[in-house]
């Protein structure tokens, strides 16, 4: 489960008031991402990443998107597997400039928060969402 699911569940369970502020973050890769694809897809070439900081950073970013152990993902030849993921991410980054990820920030109030504080925070959160383009869900 992601934090976007855990926080609301825990707050509901504990009887805490919370407010959600949705936003989209971007995971950016180097301009040379496409040139590293063959290395990323061949586990026997991973030693080439040792002295290439840029490629290694892109590799770590790809690993971040997988949410699975590399060995498991690498041997999975389905659409969820490493080889497909690399191609998909490269395509999305070429098209959109980054990998966009919708998420949420949460404001959690103490169980002792006054109705006045809850009202003020509610107004502030609504104002933030309405006035900031960064706080809309979206992405490729």
N, C-alpha and C positions, 0 to 999 in steps of 0.2 A: 504494500500500500504506500502511496505517496503522502507527503505531508499535507497536500491539498485535500486529502480524505481523512487523515488522522486528526487534524486540528478540529474540524467541525464535529467529528464523532466524540472526541474527548470533551470538548466544551459542552456539547449536549448532555453527555453522561454526567458531567460535573455541575451542570446548571449554570455555566458561565455564559455571559453575553459576549459575542464576537462579531466582528465586522470583516467582510472579505473585500479586498481591493484587487481585482484582476489586472494583470499586466502581461505583456509579451516581452520576453528577453530574446536576444539573438546570440547564437553561438557562431563565432566567426572563425574562419580557417584562413590559411595563407593563400596568396594568389597562385601558388605553385601546387595546390592540393592535387590537381589532376595528374601532375607528373609523378606523384608518389603512389598512385593507385596500384601499379604492378608490385611494388614492394609490400604494400599493406596486405595484398591478397596472397603473398607467398611467404609463409612462415620461415622458409629456409633463407630468406633475404633480410630478416629482421635485424641482423648484425649491421646492415647498412644504415640503420637509424641512429646508431651510437654516436656518430660524429656529425649528424645533420640535425641540429636543434629545431629548425623549422619543421622538418618532416616528423620528428619525434613529437612535437607539440600537436601537430595535426592528428597523429596517431592517438595520442592521449584524448584528444577531443572526440575522435571516433569511438574510442573505448567508452567514454562517458555516455554516449548515446545508446549503447547496446543494452545496458542493464542486465548483462549475463556474463559469466566467465568467458574469457577469450577462447579457450580451448573448446568449450561447448558451442559457442557461436561459429568458430572457424570450421568445425567439422559438420555443421548444419548446412546442408545444401538447399534447404527450402527458401522461401521468400524471406523468412526471418533470419537467415544465416548471414554470416560476416560478409561474404562476397557480394550478396545482393545489397546489404546495408551500405557498403562502401560505394557501390554504383549509385544507389538512391541518394545518399548524402551529397556526393559530387554533383549529381544532376540538380538537386535542390539549391545547393550553394551557387552553382553557375547561373541558375535562373533567378534566385532571390537575393543573392549576395551573402546570405547566412542561413543558418538553420534556426527558424523561429520556434520558440517554445512558450506556449501559454502557461501561466502559473498564477499564483495568488499570494498576496501579502495579507496577513491577518493582524487585526488589532483585537486583543483579548483583554477584557476588563475583569477586574477583581469581582468576586461575588458580593463584595460590599459596596460596589459602585452605586452612586445615587442615581435616581431617575434623571436628574438634571445632567449629570455627566454622560449618561447613556444617550440622551437627546443630543448633546453637543457633539459627541463623537459621531453619532449617526449623521448629523448634518455635515460634519467635516469630511467624512468618508464619501457621502453622496456628492459633495462639491468636488472632491478630488477626482472621482470617477467621471463626472460630467465635464470637467474642465481640462482633463489631460488625455490627449490621444494615446499616451503610453498605457493607459489603463483599460484598453479594450482587448477583448480576446480576438485572436486571429492567427494567421500564419499559414504556411503552405500545407 
